[in-house]
Amino acid sequence: MIKGLKLIGLSAFMYQSLGLVYGCEDKELDIDTYSPKLYAGISNKYNAIGDSLDFTSHLPSLDKEYGQEQEPCNVVEKSTSKTTDIFERLRAGELIRFNDPEYSKITAVVNMTIKLSPQLNTATDTDQIRHYLSEIIGTKIDDSTTIFAPFYTNFGRFIQIGKNVFINHACSFLDMGGITIEDEVLIGPKVNLITENHPLNPNDRQALITKPVTIKRKAWIGANATILPGVTIGENSIVAAGAVVSRDVPDNVIVGGVPAKIIKQI
């Protein structure tokens, strides 16, 4: 995408389909609903003039062609970051590229995590596992929490784990967007918590976009479930084994399937 591009008259669905990290009035952008076909069609069909691209005159044909009729966003502009700290920008969900002047800070954390992970995953008791994982995440894990090895994370510093939590073996936490696990959560084996994504544009796909994952109090994540970026699992809720969760889960429900849907109330 062109840096600073203004998109005028673009419908909310089309806008979020482009996979851009912008705000659109009060609408919540959900990267899981984007349409690659729509993105490719717009990219190939229309060109920017100067620094703006006006879709107003094309909306009827685009809506008809792609079957989406939504209220337009009048003007959407890319915001300029007021911070240069790469960790703050990472947690804020800003686009991070490998050539970022501060990317070496991320690399340093990753290298430390790689160094500590073998010690974590060859630990001989749960006390040692807590010790090494506490070093990786940078805060002491409460003695009431139990983690089984192996445990995998690519970063670690943005993981927060509450009290009386149980994490079974072979879980993977990709936490550059932030993972929060509240008290009394149960996480089954081979669960994946993913906070990291990439742009649709193949020319910029190496860049990183993050959204946090939150598992609220007393939730239970079943074996081999995957929680995607930006998802919150509600209090007391259950995610069935093998589910892929792409949207927020309310409190006190059971969800399952691919993509996960509500099965019943608790």
Disulfide bonds with the S-S distance in Angstrom:
Cys24-Cys73 1.99
